[in-house]
Structure formats: structure tokens, C-alpha cells
Amino acid sequence: MNQLFANIYERADVLLLCGDITDRGRPGELQILINELAPSLLQGLTIVAVLGNHDCHGGQTATLVQMMRQVGIKVLHGDDNIYIHNAEVGFAGVKGFWGGFSPNTIAAFGEENAKEIMKETAEDTRRLDRGLRSLSTPVKVAMMHYAPIKATLKGEPAELMNLLGSELLGKPLDTEGATICFHGHAHHGTYSGMTKKGVPVYNVAAPVLRRTGLQLPSIHTV
């Protein structure tokens, strides 16, 4: 980890953490990361984060969010999910959840558990929609943990597709004019893809970044 974040403030203006910031959702695990990032935060690096499924495992998400916000990390969580970096760039983020992709999507039908799964996905989709719509910056960056398109999941087992993201999360990217989107979660997926209307989406899960040699994303603005 020391090498990963060493002097990152000299190489980046903003660091995005797309979830799974911890392994088991324990505050002690998060503190290790905070200690590593502290020098960069002191040097003025902006860090923007969303939570992942690993961060939820310990049932202490509120504590994790508070810990990060106390040291200046911009956590996009719940209804507090936008951050305006400057006059040019704004961020809207959610964790996201399951749901799958056509023609094999999960429906909010039948058992209450199925309804609750899709309720969480629908709520985060609405939060992302509202967040992107509220941004007036020329560049609108969307962040999430779960995938919003199927293309960046290529390489993952077909039977896991419904558990790795939801096409619902991709709709606000198109309807609200997102410039670019980053997500994590899919370790065996593909680095890049596009929404139906051409918004570039990047899978920045650590194993994917290692396989691609840390290619730079392409951002096009009008």
C-alpha cells in the first residue's frame, strides 16, 4: 500500500475510491488506509469515495463514513451524494446494488427479499439521477461500486452478472448527461465500455487496473 499511494498528491488532483475501501467493513481496517492517505490529504489532495459491499459487511457503515469525513475525505453516501470540486468538475456517487441486465434482470416481484433488493437499487438510481441533475458543472463525474453497464463485466462468469450491477444505474448517466463514470466490484471484468448514448464507463477494480497497466481514461466534453 505504501507504494500505491506514495506521493500521490504529486501525480493527481483528485483520487477516487470506488468502494471496497475495507475488507470486512471494520473501522480498524479503514484506519490503516486513512493513515496511509494522511500525508496526501495534508498536501491538499482531494479524495472522493463511495462505499462497496465489503464496507457494508461489518454493519458499521455510519462509523466508516464519519471516520472518512472527519479527515476530509468526500464520501458520497445516501442523500449526501454530490461534491463540486471546482467550477469545471462535479461528482455524484452511490454504492448501487444488484439487478442485472437485459434480458435477465431481477424483478421486484414475489418474495419480499426480492422486492427489497430492487428497492435498494431503485433508491440509489434515484439518488444518482438527482445528484447528476443538480450538478451545473461542465464535467459531471459519476461514481459507484456496482456496474451500470454489462460491457465492463465481460470476463465475469455469466451466472454472476445479476449480482455485479444493474442496468438501472446506467439510465441516469444518459438522461442526466454524465461525462464519465467509474465503478469497481468486478475483478474479472473489462476496463472500459459505453452506455447506450455513449457515456464512457470505466471499471477501476484494482485487478482490472493492474491488467490494463493503468491506462488513462478518455473524457470528451461538449
Secondary structure, DSSP 4 states (H G I P E B T S, - for coil): -HHHHTTGGGT-SEEEEES--SSSS-HHHHHHHHHHHHHHHHTT-EEEEE--HHHHTTS-HHHHHHHHHHTT-EE-BTTB-EEE-SSSEEEEE------B-TTSPPPS-SSHHHHHHHHHHHHHHHHHHHHHHH--SSEEEEE-SSBSSSGGGTTS-GGGHHHHBBGGGGHHHHHTT-SEEEE---TTS-SEEE-TT--EEEE--HHHHHHHTSPPP-----
